[in-house]
Amino acid sequence: MQVSLENVGKLERKLTVKFPAEQFESKVRQRISELGRNVRLKGFRPGKVPTKVIEQRFGEQVRGEALSDLIGSTFREAVQQQNLQPVANPSIDTDGKPQDGEIAYTATFEVMPELPTVEVAILKIDRPKADVGDADVDRMIETLQVQRRVFEKVDRAAVDGDMVIVDYTAQTDDFRHPAEGRERAATVLGGNTALAAFDGALRGHKAGEELSFEAQFPPTFPIPQLAAKQARVELKIGEVQESKTPEVDEAFIRNFGIADGSVETFRTEVRANLERELDNALRARLRNEVGAKLAATYADVDVPKVLENAEAESLVRAAMPDLSGEQSLPLAALEAAQPIAHQRVIAGLLLRQIAQSNNLRVDNRKVTERIAKIASTYEEPEQVIELYRSNPQMMDNVRTAVLEDQVSEWVADHADTTEVTLSFDEVMHPQNNAG
């Protein structure tokens, strides 16, 4: 096997690998022979299928699999030989045809950057602290009431809290949605819905009215051609519906699985759920604080584009849960997410290095506790726990999250850390409390 290495960027590498064509042909013959012993074809006894028939039926598939296997094994050998650490699977370019007794391919990929030694003691970290109070429980119960509200048609102008049903079109310079006719949609005024850009125009108007106005669609709007774009909107109001909020009575409480229907038990359950959410949020806030300070302090770390792009896509998909996996993501939303993704990748790389440098290992007890907390929010927690235990990927995700939290705590313990007391709302809704 011959290997040549080319640096095509700070982190991008191109490997050209050549291996003997006979190695490929030998692997093909071996696979053909194995198929001949095991394959079952109509008209032939098991193990008696002629090699020529096997080649005719499966030759192209076998050659493709053999080439793929050899590229995989020789690539792993080549990167080990060159002492490289690829970040992700390579892009392979080859015609798969022998030339001068060899088969060649090029593999293009990014490698892990060289990371600095992190001086944890110089980091200034704010460690958040908060508790759940009675007022927080009250607000959560009010939120649950709002979530179970019903809407009834009214004959008056729309105000905040009303649901307004509209038939609309949106026209940019080069795009119209929908292509023909109008689309029916509903928005709750003041409710931060996908059509919140319509709220200002809809307030004070009644069913049957037709409106025309300019609207700025948000970057996360689920129609890519409208995301982060200004469009001319024309619509007709179909209905205005007023919300009716239920009372906190026994019937309301029993809807949450509380058999005795008592307010005291209900408040205890609500508090427990809020404390669980607060615990998660405090961990996430500390993790983000540590990550942000690491990224700011070591901002010149080279970041693999493949990791940055994957993180940006993950951020956008989290912000746009209604998009299916097949739908392309709005470019404007991806571009907006890129700076945050860049910082998160730096933070992730440095947290991993800190863990390795300080021999920090995932605490299996905390992994078990984390899964138990997740499962406790379901009706049948035992089944959820078993699902996690039987799914290696889900277990790996939990272990990774637990280790990141452990490293963040370790950094906070060894950095210049100040404990900051916050309210429940400041922790759970930091965007609402930003200065």
C-alpha positions as CSV (number, residue, x, y, z in Angstrom):
1,M,0.0,0.0,0.0
2,Q,1.3,3.4,-1.0
3,V,0.2,6.6,0.8
4,S,0.8,10.2,0.1
5,L,-0.5,13.1,2.2
6,E,-1.4,16.7,1.2
7,N,-2.4,19.6,3.5
8,V,-5.2,21.5,1.7
9,G,-6.1,23.8,4.5
10,K,-5.5,24.4,8.2
11,L,-7.3,21.2,9.2
12,E,-8.2,19.7,5.8
13,R,-6.1,16.7,4.6
14,K,-6.1,14.7,1.4
15,L,-4.8,11.2,1.4
16,T,-4.0,9.4,-1.8
17,V,-3.9,5.7,-1.3
18,K,-3.0,2.9,-3.7
19,F,-3.3,-0.8,-3.0
20,P,-2.7,-3.9,-5.2
21,A,-5.5,-4.8,-7.6
22,E,-4.9,-8.4,-6.8
23,Q,-5.9,-7.7,-3.2
24,F,-9.2,-6.5,-4.5
25,E,-9.7,-9.5,-6.9
26,S,-8.8,-11.9,-4.1
27,K,-11.5,-10.4,-1.9
28,V,-14.0,-10.6,-4.7
29,R,-13.2,-14.3,-5.3
30,Q,-13.5,-15.0,-1.5
31,R,-16.9,-13.4,-1.4
32,I,-18.1,-15.2,-4.5
33,S,-17.0,-18.5,-3.0
34,E,-18.8,-17.7,0.3
35,L,-22.0,-16.9,-1.6
36,G,-21.7,-20.1,-3.6
37,R,-21.7,-22.1,-0.3
38,N,-24.6,-20.2,1.3
39,V,-26.9,-18.6,-1.3
40,R,-30.2,-20.4,-2.2
41,L,-31.4,-20.0,-5.8
42,K,-34.3,-21.7,-7.5
43,G,-33.2,-24.6,-9.6
44,F,-30.0,-25.3,-7.7
45,R,-29.2,-27.4,-4.7
46,P,-27.7,-25.5,-1.7
47,G,-24.0,-25.2,-2.1
48,K,-24.2,-26.3,-5.8
49,V,-24.8,-22.9,-7.5
50,P,-22.2,-22.5,-10.3
51,T,-19.6,-19.7,-9.8
52,K,-20.6,-18.2,-13.2
53,V,-24.2,-17.9,-12.0
54,I,-23.2,-16.3,-8.8
55,E,-21.0,-13.7,-10.7
56,Q,-23.9,-12.9,-13.1
57,R,-26.4,-12.4,-10.3
58,F,-24.3,-10.8,-7.6
59,G,-21.0,-9.8,-9.2
60,E,-21.6,-6.0,-9.3
61,Q,-22.9,-6.0,-5.7
62,V,-19.9,-8.2,-4.5
63,R,-17.4,-6.0,-6.2
64,G,-18.9,-2.8,-4.7
65,E,-18.9,-4.3,-1.2
66,A,-15.3,-5.6,-1.6
67,L,-14.1,-2.2,-2.8
68,S,-15.9,-0.4,0.1
69,D,-14.4,-2.8,2.6
70,L,-10.8,-2.4,1.3
71,I,-11.1,1.4,1.1
72,G,-12.3,1.4,4.8
73,S,-9.5,-0.9,6.0
74,T,-6.7,0.8,4.0
75,F,-7.9,4.2,5.1
76,R,-7.8,3.3,8.7
77,E,-4.3,1.9,8.2
78,A,-3.2,5.0,6.3
79,V,-4.4,7.5,8.9
80,Q,-2.7,5.4,11.7
81,Q,0.5,5.3,9.6
82,Q,0.4,9.1,9.1
83,N,-0.6,9.7,12.8
84,L,-3.8,11.6,11.8
85,Q,-7.0,11.9,13.8
86,P,-9.9,12.4,11.4
87,V,-12.9,14.3,12.8
88,A,-15.5,12.5,10.6
89,N,-15.8,10.0,7.8
90,P,-13.8,11.1,4.7
91,S,-15.1,12.0,1.3
92,I,-13.9,9.3,-1.1
93,D,-13.1,9.8,-4.8
94,T,-12.2,6.8,-6.9
95,D,-13.3,5.1,-10.1
96,G,-12.4,1.7,-8.6
97,K,-10.6,0.6,-11.8
98,P,-7.1,-1.0,-11.7
99,Q,-4.2,0.9,-13.3
100,D,-0.7,-0.5,-13.5
101,G,-1.8,-3.3,-11.2
102,E,-3.1,-0.9,-8.5
103,I,-6.4,0.7,-7.4
104,A,-6.2,4.3,-6.2
105,Y,-8.5,6.6,-4.3
106,T,-8.3,9.9,-2.6
107,A,-9.8,10.6,0.8
108,T,-10.5,14.2,1.9
109,F,-11.3,14.9,5.5
110,E,-10.6,17.3,8.4
111,V,-8.4,16.4,11.4
112,M,-8.6,17.4,15.0
113,P,-6.9,20.7,15.7
114,E,-4.0,21.2,18.1
115,L,-5.5,22.4,21.4
116,P,-3.8,24.7,23.9
117,T,-3.3,23.7,27.5
118,V,-6.2,25.2,29.3
119,E,-5.4,27.3,32.4
120,V,-8.6,26.8,34.3
121,A,-7.6,29.1,37.2
122,I,-7.7,32.2,35.0
123,L,-11.4,31.7,34.0
124,K,-13.9,33.9,35.7
125,I,-17.1,31.8,36.1
126,D,-20.5,32.7,37.4
127,R,-22.1,29.7,39.0
128,P,-25.9,30.2,39.1
129,K,-28.1,29.3,42.1
130,A,-31.9,29.4,42.4
131,D,-34.9,27.8,44.2
132,V,-38.5,27.2,43.4
133,G,-40.8,29.5,45.4
134,D,-44.6,29.5,45.9
135,A,-45.0,32.3,43.3
136,D,-43.3,30.1,40.7
137,V,-45.7,27.3,41.5
138,D,-48.6,29.8,41.1
139,R,-47.3,30.9,37.7
140,M,-46.9,27.3,36.5
141,I,-50.5,26.5,37.5
142,E,-51.6,29.6,35.5
143,T,-49.6,28.3,32.6
144,L,-51.3,24.9,32.8
145,Q,-54.6,26.6,32.8
146,V,-53.7,28.6,29.7
147,Q,-52.5,25.4,28.0
148,R,-56.0,23.8,28.5
149,R,-58.0,26.8,27.5
150,V,-60.7,26.5,24.8
151,F,-61.6,29.0,22.2
152,E,-65.1,30.2,21.4
153,K,-66.1,32.3,18.4
154,V,-67.0,36.0,19.1
155,D,-68.3,38.8,17.1
156,R,-65.9,41.6,18.0
157,A,-62.4,43.0,17.2
158,A,-59.4,40.9,18.0
159,V,-57.3,41.5,21.2
160,D,-54.3,39.8,22.7
161,G,-55.1,36.3,23.8
162,D,-57.6,35.8,21.0
163,M,-57.1,33.2,18.3
164,V,-57.5,34.6,14.8
165,I,-58.1,32.4,11.8
166,V,-57.0,33.9,8.5
167,D,-56.7,33.0,4.9
168,Y,-53.5,34.6,3.6
169,T,-50.8,34.9,0.9
170,A,-47.3,36.2,1.3
171,Q,-45.4,37.6,-1.7
172,T,-41.6,38.4,-1.9
173,D,-39.8,39.7,-5.0
174,D,-39.6,36.2,-6.4
175,F,-41.8,33.9,-4.4
176,R,-45.5,33.5,-3.5
177,H,-46.9,31.4,-0.8
178,P,-49.0,29.5,-1.5
179,A,-48.4,29.2,-5.2
180,E,-52.2,29.4,-5.8
181,G,-55.1,30.6,-3.7
182,R,-54.7,31.3,0.0
183,E,-53.5,29.3,3.0
184,R,-55.6,29.0,6.1
185,A,-53.8,29.4,9.3
186,A,-54.4,30.4,13.0
187,T,-52.4,32.6,15.3
188,V,-52.9,33.5,19.0
189,L,-52.3,37.2,19.3
190,G,-49.4,37.9,21.7
191,G,-48.7,34.2,21.8
192,N,-45.3,34.1,20.0
193,T,-46.7,31.8,17.3
194,A,-45.1,31.2,13.8
195,L,-47.3,34.0,12.5
196,A,-46.5,36.5,15.3
197,A,-45.4,38.9,12.5
198,F,-49.2,39.3,11.8
199,D,-50.2,40.3,15.3
200,G,-49.8,44.0,15.0
201,A,-51.9,44.1,11.8
202,L,-54.7,41.8,13.2
203,R,-55.3,43.6,16.5
204,G,-58.5,45.6,16.5
205,H,-59.9,43.9,13.4
206,K,-63.0,41.7,13.0
207,A,-64.0,38.6,11.0
208,G,-64.6,39.3,7.4
209,E,-62.1,42.2,7.1
210,E,-59.4,42.1,4.5
211,L,-56.0,43.5,5.2
212,S,-52.8,44.1,3.3
213,F,-49.4,44.9,5.0
214,E,-45.7,44.3,5.0
215,A,-44.4,41.5,7.4
216,Q,-40.9,40.5,8.4
217,F,-40.8,36.7,8.8
218,P,-38.5,35.3,11.5
219,P,-35.3,33.3,10.5
220,T,-36.9,30.2,12.0
221,F,-40.1,30.4,9.8
222,P,-40.8,26.8,8.5
223,I,-41.1,27.9,4.9
224,P,-37.4,28.5,3.8
225,Q,-38.3,31.0,1.0
226,L,-39.9,33.2,3.6
227,A,-37.5,32.8,6.5
228,A,-35.8,36.1,7.5
229,K,-37.6,37.7,4.5
230,Q,-39.9,40.7,4.2
231,A,-43.1,39.9,2.3
232,R,-46.3,41.6,1.2
233,V,-49.1,39.9,3.1
234,E,-52.7,39.9,2.0
235,L,-55.3,38.2,4.2
236,K,-58.9,37.8,5.1
237,I,-59.9,37.3,8.7
238,G,-62.2,34.2,9.0
239,E,-62.9,34.1,12.7
240,V,-62.0,35.7,16.0
241,Q,-62.1,33.3,18.9
242,E,-62.0,34.3,22.6
243,S,-60.1,32.0,25.0
244,K,-61.9,30.4,28.0
245,T,-59.6,29.4,30.9
246,P,-60.6,26.5,33.1
247,E,-60.9,26.8,36.9
248,V,-58.4,24.9,39.2
249,D,-61.0,22.4,40.5
250,E,-61.0,18.7,41.1
251,A,-61.9,17.8,37.5
252,F,-59.0,20.0,36.2
253,I,-56.5,18.5,38.7
254,R,-57.5,14.9,37.9
255,N,-56.6,15.5,34.3
256,F,-53.0,15.5,35.5
257,G,-53.2,12.0,36.9
258,I,-53.8,13.2,40.5
259,A,-56.4,10.8,41.8
260,D,-57.5,12.7,45.0
261,G,-58.0,15.9,43.0
262,S,-56.7,18.0,45.9
263,V,-55.0,21.3,45.4
264,E,-52.3,20.5,48.0
265,T,-51.3,17.3,46.1
266,F,-51.4,19.2,42.8
267,R,-49.1,21.9,44.1
268,T,-46.7,19.3,45.5
269,E,-46.5,17.6,42.1
270,V,-46.1,20.9,40.3
271,R,-43.3,22.0,42.6
272,A,-41.5,18.6,42.1
273,N,-41.6,19.0,38.3
274,L,-40.4,22.6,38.6
275,E,-37.5,21.6,40.8
276,R,-36.6,18.9,38.2
277,E,-36.7,21.4,35.4
278,L,-34.7,23.9,37.5
279,D,-32.0,21.4,38.2
280,N,-31.7,20.7,34.5
281,A,-31.6,24.4,33.6
282,L,-28.9,25.2,36.3
283,R,-26.7,22.4,34.9
284,A,-27.2,23.7,31.4
285,R,-26.6,27.3,32.4
286,L,-23.3,26.4,34.2
287,R,-22.3,24.2,31.2
288,N,-23.0,27.2,28.8
289,E,-21.2,29.6,31.1
290,V,-18.1,27.4,31.3
291,G,-18.3,26.8,27.5
292,A,-18.7,30.5,26.7
293,K,-15.7,31.5,28.9
294,L,-13.5,28.7,27.4
295,A,-14.5,29.8,23.8
296,A,-13.9,33.5,24.6
297,T,-10.5,32.8,26.2
298,Y,-9.3,30.4,23.5
299,A,-11.1,32.0,20.5
300,D,-8.2,31.3,18.1
301,V,-8.7,27.5,18.2
302,D,-9.1,26.2,14.7
303,V,-12.6,24.6,14.3
304,P,-13.4,21.8,11.9
305,K,-16.1,23.0,9.5
306,V,-17.8,19.6,9.6
307,L,-18.3,19.9,13.3
308,E,-19.4,23.5,13.1
309,N,-21.9,22.8,10.3
310,A,-23.3,19.9,12.2
311,E,-23.7,21.9,15.4
312,A,-25.4,24.8,13.4
313,E,-27.8,22.3,11.8
314,S,-28.6,20.8,15.3
315,L,-29.3,24.3,16.7
316,V,-31.7,25.2,13.8
317,R,-33.5,21.9,14.0
318,A,-34.0,22.4,17.7
319,A,-35.4,25.8,17.0
320,M,-37.7,24.5,14.2
321,P,-39.1,21.2,15.6
322,D,-41.9,21.2,13.0
323,L,-39.4,20.6,10.1
324,S,-39.1,17.0,9.1
325,G,-35.7,15.4,8.6
326,E,-36.2,15.5,4.8
327,Q,-36.8,19.3,4.6
328,S,-33.9,21.5,3.9
329,L,-33.0,24.1,6.5
330,P,-33.3,27.8,5.8
331,L,-29.9,29.2,4.8
332,A,-30.6,32.4,6.8
333,A,-31.2,30.4,9.9
334,L,-28.1,28.3,9.4
335,E,-26.0,31.4,8.9
336,A,-27.5,33.0,12.1
337,A,-26.6,29.9,14.1
338,Q,-23.0,29.7,12.8
339,P,-21.4,32.0,15.4
340,I,-23.0,30.1,18.3
341,A,-22.1,26.8,16.7
342,H,-18.5,27.9,16.4
343,Q,-18.3,28.7,20.1
344,R,-20.0,25.5,21.1
345,V,-17.5,23.4,19.1
346,I,-14.5,25.2,20.7
347,A,-16.1,24.6,24.1
348,G,-16.8,20.9,23.4
349,L,-13.2,20.3,22.2
350,L,-11.7,22.0,25.2
351,L,-14.0,20.3,27.7
352,R,-13.0,17.0,26.2
353,Q,-9.3,17.9,26.6
354,I,-9.8,19.0,30.2
355,A,-11.5,15.6,30.9
356,Q,-8.6,13.7,29.4
357,S,-5.9,15.9,31.0
358,N,-7.3,15.5,34.4
359,N,-8.4,11.9,34.1
360,L,-12.1,12.7,34.6
361,R,-14.4,9.7,34.0
362,V,-18.1,9.5,33.7
363,D,-19.8,8.7,37.0
364,N,-22.0,5.7,36.3
365,R,-24.1,6.4,39.5
366,K,-25.0,9.8,38.0
367,V,-25.9,8.2,34.7
368,T,-28.3,5.9,36.5
369,E,-29.8,8.9,38.4
370,R,-30.1,10.9,35.2
371,I,-32.0,8.2,33.5
372,A,-34.2,7.7,36.5
373,K,-35.1,11.4,36.5
374,I,-35.9,11.3,32.8
375,A,-38.1,8.2,33.3
376,S,-39.9,9.7,36.3
377,T,-41.8,12.1,33.9
378,Y,-43.5,9.1,32.1
379,E,-46.4,7.0,33.2
380,E,-44.4,3.8,33.1
381,P,-40.8,4.7,34.2
382,E,-39.6,1.1,34.3
383,Q,-40.2,0.7,30.6
384,V,-38.3,4.0,29.8
385,I,-35.4,2.9,31.9
386,E,-35.3,-0.5,30.1
387,L,-35.5,1.4,26.8
388,Y,-32.4,3.4,27.7
389,R,-30.5,0.4,28.9
390,S,-31.2,-1.6,25.7
391,N,-30.3,1.3,23.4
392,P,-26.5,1.9,23.1
393,Q,-26.9,5.3,21.4
394,M,-29.3,6.6,24.0
395,M,-27.0,5.4,26.7
396,D,-24.0,7.1,25.0
397,N,-25.9,10.4,24.8
398,V,-26.7,10.3,28.5
399,R,-23.1,9.4,29.4
400,T,-21.8,12.2,27.2
401,A,-24.2,14.7,28.9
402,V,-23.3,13.6,32.4
403,L,-19.6,13.8,31.7
404,E,-19.9,17.3,30.2
405,D,-21.7,18.3,33.4
406,Q,-19.0,16.7,35.6
407,V,-16.3,18.6,33.7
408,S,-18.2,21.9,33.9
409,E,-18.5,21.4,37.7
410,W,-14.8,20.5,37.9
411,V,-13.9,23.7,36.0
412,A,-16.2,25.8,38.2
413,D,-14.5,24.3,41.3
414,H,-11.0,25.1,40.0
415,A,-11.7,28.5,38.4
416,D,-12.2,32.0,39.8
417,T,-15.9,31.3,40.5
418,T,-18.6,33.6,41.9
419,E,-21.9,32.2,43.1
420,V,-24.8,34.2,41.6
421,T,-28.3,33.9,43.1
422,L,-31.1,34.1,40.5
423,S,-34.8,33.8,40.5
424,F,-36.5,30.8,39.0
425,D,-37.7,32.9,36.1
426,E,-34.2,34.3,35.4
427,V,-32.8,30.8,35.1
428,M,-35.7,29.3,33.1
429,H,-36.2,32.3,30.8
430,P,-32.9,34.2,30.5
431,Q,-34.0,35.9,27.2
432,N,-36.8,37.6,29.1
433,N,-34.4,39.1,31.7
434,A,-31.6,40.1,29.4
435,G,-30.3,43.6,30.0
